[in-house]
Amino acid sequence: MDWQIIAIVLIAATTLVAFVRSEKRQKFAAMAAQARHFATAPAYRHRASGTVAPAPAYIPMGLSPSDRMFLQSIAKTAKNKD
């Protein structure tokens, strides 16, 4: 009777270990397939960005003509009111 219980425990333990190893192997294979897909699929390939022209350097030029006209009109109206 004792050897039968030991045999049942050994068979159950072996079955559980085999099941866990199989599940890990399946998960690893699925992850490897997903990694292979992301590494080789055309949608995920690296594309070099096009050449971008550098932004022109800011050179302060004073007031723009429209700003100058606006300020001159304000100055004229201020003179007329006084």
C-alpha positions in Angstrom: 0.0 0.0 0.0 2.8 2.4 0.8 4.6 1.9 -2.5 1.3 2.6 -4.4 1.0 6.0 -2.6 4.6 6.8 -3.4 4.0 5.8 -7.0 1.0 8.0 -7.3 2.9 11.0 -5.8 5.8 10.4 -8.2 3.5 10.2 -11.2 1.6 13.3 -10.2 4.9 15.3 -9.5 6.4 14.2 -12.8 3.2 15.2 -14.7 3.1 18.6 -13.0 6.8 19.2 -13.8 6.3 18.2 -17.4 3.3 20.4 -17.7 5.1 23.5 -16.2 8.1 23.0 -18.5 5.9 22.6 -21.5 4.0 25.8 -20.7 7.3 27.7 -20.2 8.5 26.4 -23.6 5.3 27.4 -25.3 5.4 30.9 -23.8 9.1 31.3 -24.8 8.3 30.1 -28.4 5.4 32.6 -28.6 7.5 35.4 -27.3 10.3 34.5 -29.8 7.8 34.5 -32.7 6.5 37.9 -31.6 10.1 39.3 -31.4 10.9 37.9 -34.8 7.8 39.6 -36.2 8.7 42.9 -34.8 12.3 42.5 -35.9 11.5 41.7 -39.5 8.1 43.1 -40.4 8.3 46.0 -42.9 6.0 48.1 -40.7 8.5 48.2 -37.9 11.7 48.7 -40.0 13.8 51.8 -39.2 13.4 54.6 -41.7 15.9 57.3 -41.7 14.3 60.7 -41.4 14.8 63.0 -44.4 17.2 65.8 -44.4 15.7 68.8 -42.5 16.8 72.2 -43.3 18.1 74.0 -40.2 16.0 76.9 -39.0 17.3 80.2 -40.0 19.1 82.1 -37.3 17.1 84.8 -35.6 18.5 88.2 -36.5 16.8 91.1 -34.8 16.0 93.7 -37.4 14.0 96.2 -35.3 10.3 96.8 -36.0 8.5 95.3 -38.9 6.9 97.8 -41.3 3.4 97.0 -40.0 4.5 97.4 -36.4 6.1 100.8 -37.3 3.0 102.0 -39.0 0.9 100.9 -36.0 3.1 102.7 -33.5 3.2 105.9 -35.7 -0.6 105.9 -35.9 -0.8 105.7 -32.1 1.7 108.5 -31.8 -0.4 110.7 -34.2 -3.6 110.1 -32.3 -1.9 110.8 -29.0 -0.6 114.2 -30.4 -4.1 115.1 -31.8 -5.8 114.4 -28.4 -3.4 116.6 -26.4 
